């Protein structure tokens, strides 16, 4: 683990910590290095082979019983197969490079979701604390009226139960904040204690930038999204492997110039060897490569279909949450008006404090519902951003 974070921590800063601390990006970078090394392997030329077979003829001592000489054979490979193999390795390298960007986006997405959840739960916890305060005040006022004989004991029992439920809900909300902070710490690859007492900035969520042209962004995502580009590069690699397998129907040959000292005679030789494609014409590797290309094509289609499903689901959730949020704001205006009327009536002496507190509690409950609807809207925006691979939440300094 790295050093204890200090200072002002927003979405951008926490994302940088996650990229540095968590192993996912390093894993993707290591996979890229392996793919890059595979290109070097595909480019390398086979080493020549040295053959040396000395012999001794005991029946003929003159002029010499010794027969010895080196033969160096070179593999002349099929140039088309070699170039196809290099192209396939390069395409795999490009796919691995694209997956580094995908890993970086996943880190940002995980941090964003954890930070957004923490921000929403902190706001809900404050509202639940206010609701619990109003419920406790109402319970006290009812208890006073029961003591004075103005209300029955049954009213006090129901009011006390409501206050206890509100207090329990506030305690649950406070506990949820602790769990949210632990999830955020895990998202940035740090222990939970690292964020204790630190100031977190939520400014990125205050003014989100919804996608302006969803149709154009959808078209762009279907072409430039890392998952789609990586799937396309893998398809190109599979196609290169198929071309290599087809070219290997006519494999290369070995040519070996050499010299023999043959019992006093100097002989220069040139050997030539090549496989005969009689028993098979590389049908097995060709069939495997063709099947892998079909598989890569299916993965490419699946990647595009997955993006479309994500966009459709996020768009539907966003539209639904915006409608609910609009209705909630209308109810909030009405609840706020009733709250202000109750406060003014209490100050004028027209109603008692209990009715005013109840009006304040009802208005606060409506605010909680509006916040819940807004949370659904923000989460739908986050899902849409992931589907489009387009940032929606940005800090002022990004």
C-alpha positions, 0 to 999 in steps of 0.5 A: 500500500502507498502513503496515507492520502492527505488534502483535498480529494475529489473524483480526479484525485481519487482516480489517480490514486486508484490507477497508481495503487490498484493492480488492474492497470499494471496487469493490463500493462503487463499483458501489453508487454507480453503481446509486444514481446510476441511481435518480436517472437514473430519477427525473429528469423530461425537460426541455422543448423550445423550438422557434423557427422564424422566417419572412419573407414578402417578398411581403407587407410590410404589416402585417409580413412577419415570422412568429415565435414560440416553442413549448415542448413538454413530454413527458408520459410514461407514469406506469406505465412511469416508476414501473416504471423507478424500482422496477427501479433501486431493486432494482438498487441494493439488489442492489449494496448486498447485494454489498458485504456479500458482498465483505466476507465474501469478504475474511474468508473469504480471510484466514481460509483463509490464516491457518488454512493457515499455522497448520496448516502451522506445527504440521505443520512442528514435528512433521516437525522432531521426526520428523527429529530422531528419525530422525537420532538413530536413524541415529547409534545404528545407525551406532555399532552398525555400527561396533561390529559389532552390525549390518550395513551394510544396516541403516545404509543404510536408516536413513540413507535414512529420516533423509534423507527425514525431513530433506527433509520437514522442510525442505519444511515450513519452506519451505511456511510461507514460502509460506503467509505470502506468501499471507496477506500477499496476502490482506490486500493487503500485501507479504510483507515486511509480516508478517515478524517479526510475531506472529500469533494463531491463537486463533480456530481453537483453539475453533471453534463448529460450527453447532448447528442445521444444518437451521435455518441451512440454511433461513436461508441459502437466504433471507438469504445475500447471493448469494440476496438479490442474485439475488432483487433482480436478479429484481425489477429484471428484473420491473420492467423488463418492466412498464416495457416493457409500459407503453411499449406506450402511450407518452407524448405531447408537449404544446406551448403557444406564441405566434406573431406572424404578420405583425401578428397575435398567435396562441396555439397548443397543439400535441399530438403522440403516436406511433402504435403502428401498425407495432409495439407494443413487442414487441421490448423486451417479449420482451427484458425477459421473457427477462431476467426468465427469466434472472434467475429461473434465476440465483436458482434457481442461487444457492439450488442452489449453497448447498445443494450447498456445504452438503451437500459441507461437511457430508459432509466434516465428518462424514468428517473427524470419523470419521477424527479420532476413529480417529486419536485412538484410535491416538494413545492407543495410540501414546502408551502404547507410547511411555511404555512404551518410555521406562520400559523404557529407564530400567529398562535393559530395552531400548536407546535405539534402540528407545525412539527408534523408539517416540517416532518412531512416536508422533510420526508418529501425531500428524502423522496426527491433525493432518492429520485435524484439518486436514481437519475445520477446513477442512470447518468453514470451507467449511460456514461459507462455505456457511451465511454463518455465522461458526464461528471467532471470537476472544474479543474478537469 
